[in-house]
Amino acid sequence: MRRIGIVGAGQAGLVLGLGLRRHGYDVTIVTERSAEAVRGGRLISNQCLFHPALTRERELGINFWDAYAPEIDGVSVTVAGEPGADEPRIAWRAPFDHPAQSVDQRVKVSEWMTGFARLGGEIRQRRVSPEDLDDYAREFDLVLVAAGRGPQFDALFPRNAILSPYSEPQRSIGILYVKPAGDEPLPAITSGLSVNLSDGGEFFGLPVWSVDGPVYGAGFFGFPGGPLDCWDDVADTEQHFEIARNLLRTSFPWLAGLLENTRPSGPLDALRGRVQPVVRQPVGTLPSGAKVLAMGDTAVTNDPVAGQGANMAAHAARSYEEAILEHGDRPFDEEFMRRAFARYWDRARYSTRFTNDLLEPGPPPDHLLETLEAGQEFPEVAHRFAQLFVNPADYLGWLTDPTAARAYLADVEARTAS
């Protein structure tokens, strides 16, 4: 039986471990925290899982919250008008072909850890340093490092400068979970994914199934030095909440009432920070000469502004599992590792390009604004843009090319008029 060691118990590592256990692999996951500590801890991230990634969870039988997690049936997009305007210059809504879903990572990780152990997987609770990996490389046939985006493995998996256009974080991020302060429900806008663009950055909102049931996730993504870059000195969740309400009033006034009759869903339900987007060399060489393979955020870290992170983790788990199964009993050498990553990157490159382009400083390019404006008039355009969040493969060759984008808009207009 092949022995697989996975360092890290996030979405990528756990879904891979659960999948391999179902094929009889001897899998050990090494993580710093217990399932109980994760569930009772601070908010980990805000994420929206789209249909392809959800399908994988359902195939594995690990989507334990399908019966009660709120469905995210579509996306609304707004773009701010002139400074001081109370209404957006662009506003439309488009349905998804299949509902998306957001489940608090604390819920997912804790339940998956329990399910993994129930399937016979081993969980070791300890912090792993790069120096520890040689011991794991001797113990296991294959070691994968899925320890997130912390700096401890940066030297082992160097930054790929060709695929990483940014050397610094491009957004200041503030995320908060809220729930109604009384008996009144949240406004109807909270039923879908809400994407809102202003001169200072973005606001994303969506319904979430959290540790205490349904909540609303409110995420601000601010340009460095701009009005939404205001989280560094926040002391606690209550202060975070007051800043969030004020930002809606000043930067997204058409959403000013969204948080007015709400309160933070818990003292640990806020998250602040910055994420450096980076693609790393996927194969690390240990002092002994043994090789280890990066996956998840350890291999490719995207800013969460496009909502691709958890989806990429799910795709990485599927892609790596398929590569491992197909490899059979052959040694997991460097050639295998590079092929496994290349297989994943063939999909991840679309999400990475989509996200990195959204991070570019300054106003959106003219052809993108023209496309968003056309979404108000032509449902086909709005639907096509909405599907980019589900599968960004269509982004290349369409919105990366102003000529192609404008040709498409002209074709839609001509077909609609005929």
Secondary structure, DSSP 8 states (H G I E B T S, - for coil): --EEEEE--SHHHHHHHHHHHTTT-EEEEEESS-HHHHHTS-------B-HHHHHHHHHHT--TTTTTS-EEEEEEEEE--STT-SS-SEEEEEEEEEEEE-B-HHHHHHHHHHHHHHTT-EEEE----GGGHHHHHHH-SEEEE--TT-GGGTTTS-B-TTT---SS---EEEEEEEEESSSS---GGGGSEEEEEETTEEEEEEEEEETTEEEEEEEEEE-TTSTT---TT--SHHHHHHHHHHHHHHH-GGGTTTTTTEEES-TT-EEEEE---EEB-SEEE-TTS-EEEE-GGGTEE--GGGS-HHHHHHHHHHHHHHHHHHHTTS---HHHHHHHHHHHHHHHHHHHHHHHHHT-SSS--HHHHHHHHHHHH-HHHHHHHHHHHH-GGGGTTTTT-HHHHHHHHHHHHHHHH-
